[in-house]
Structures are given as structure tokens and as C-alpha cells.
Amino acid sequence: MRATCTSLRSYFRYRALLGEATACLSAGLPRIADWRQRNLPKALSDAELAAFLAAFDCSDPVGQRDYAIARCLLDLGLRGHEVAELTLASINWREASLTICSNKSQRVQRLPLPASTGAALAQYLRQGRPQTANRALFVRHRAPADKPLGVPAIRNAMNRAFVRCGLRDRFCNTHVLRRTMATRLQRAGASVKEIADLLRHRSLDVASAYARVDVEGLRAAALPWPGEQP
């Protein structure tokens, strides 16, 4: 409807240039509301997150790899392609940091490596990662085993975990894990600026969606309803 009204206004302006009276027609077109970000960001609850993390079999090499990927997505808010492009050199164990060299901003960024993420990565590297000369952090476990894991494979691994924990009808893909990380940060008291920095957003407008998750804070900022009874 918004696109139709915009097209009609343009057409009426064109007809006005030809000398026709179209002001009344233009005034009769409605203004269609554009409610940006009208829905809250979809994120996992604490119970759903616990069930999701428990869906990985960490006694199996593939399970160790997929669990380490899940921790990168959840703890660091990485995008799928950022996980796929991690290498062994991306991790600085002495400084407990992770370097991302390829992202939307085309900048090299270093992130702190949480203990839970580091423990999952260390277990995978020691026990689960196949013997290969490939320097990619996450590699295939099936032939050809010397190839890095691609974004579709990462997405499918997370979707299989959602199936195992019974959440496939509500969640899919990897971006919901990134949103879960941002939502948990907001509830822990992080500011929009801090969330934007950790998610590596160039604009605060993108991260401002998570300000709407703080329902209690919004209640405190809301003005009294005019029809409210004293």
C-alpha cells in the first residue's frame, strides 16, 4: 500500500506538470504507517538456551566442533561467515583474544575470548579436530577432510541442534544466536553503544532495537496515560 501511494503521488505530480488539477487527488491519498522494528528481536530464553547447548554430544568429534561453533556464535556474537573464516592464527591464547579479519566493516578487530568459548575451542582442537595441514579453525570431518567448513555447513549444524532440542519450529539459522547474545548483554546492563561495539555495528540505529527488550526501563520512561485513573 505504501508503494502504491508513493507511485500515485508521483503520477499526480506528473499530471500537474501537464496542467491538470490533481491537488485534491494527492490530498486524498492516505499516509501509510511505517512501523520499523515493530517486533522484538527473537532470542532464546534461559531455558531454551540451556536446552540448545545440551543438544551437542561433546564426546563425539563432530559434536565438539559444533559446540565450539555454537559458543563462538553465542559468546562473541559472530556471524556465520566470520566463524567460517577463523583460522588457527585467529586465537591468541596468551592474551585470551580472538582476531576477526573479515567482516562487514572490512576492519581487523580483536575480541576478548571468554573462558567458556576458549574451553570449547581447546577441547575441539585437542580431541576433535582432524589431522590436517589446513589452517582453517573449523574443518570438515568427512571427505574431503582437509577443507574448511563453509557457512551452509555451519548453518546446518546449528539447525540440527535446534531439531535435537525440540526448538526447530521456533528457531533456525545462526543469527538468532547473535541476537540472543545481544539480548542477554542488554539485560545484564550493557548500553546500546557497548552492544553495538561488540556486535561490530557501524550505526547505533541497528543495535537500538535491543533497547526495546528492556521492558522495565521502558516502563520507567513512559509518560502517564491520559485516560489513566488517578
Stockholm file with secondary structure:
# STOCKHOLM 1.0

chainA/1-230         MRATCTSLRSYFRYRALLGEATACLSAGLPRIADWRQRNLPKALSDAELAAFLAAFDCSDPVGQRDYAIARCLLDLGLRGHEVAELTLASINWREASLTICSNKSQRVQRLPLPASTGAALAQYLRQGRPQTANRALFVRHRAPADKPLGVPAIRNAMNRAFVRCGLRDRFCNTHVLRRTMATRLQRAGASVKEIADLLRHRSLDVASAYARVDVEGLRAAALPWPGEQP
#=GR chainA/1-230 SS CHHHHHHHHHHHHHHHHTTCCCHHHHHTSCCCCCCTTCSCCCCCCHHHHHHHHTTSCTTSHHHHHHHHHHHHHHHHCCCHHHHHTCBGGGEETTTTEEEECCSTTCCCEEEECCHHHHHHHHHIIIIISCCCSCCBSSBCSSSSTTSBCCHHHHHHHHHHHHHHTTCTTTCCSSHHHHHHHHHHHHHTTCCHHHHHHHHTCSCHHHHGGGGGGCHHHHHHHSCCCTTCCC
#=GC SS_cons         CHHHHHHHHHHHHHHHHTTCCCHHHHHTSCCCCCCTTCSCCCCCCHHHHHHHHTTSCTTSHHHHHHHHHHHHHHHHCCCHHHHHTCBGGGEETTTTEEEECCSTTCCCEEEECCHHHHHHHHHIIIIISCCCSCCBSSBCSSSSTTSBCCHHHHHHHHHHHHHHTTCTTTCCSSHHHHHHHHHHHHHTTCCHHHHHHHHTCSCHHHHGGGGGGCHHHHHHHSCCCTTCCC
//
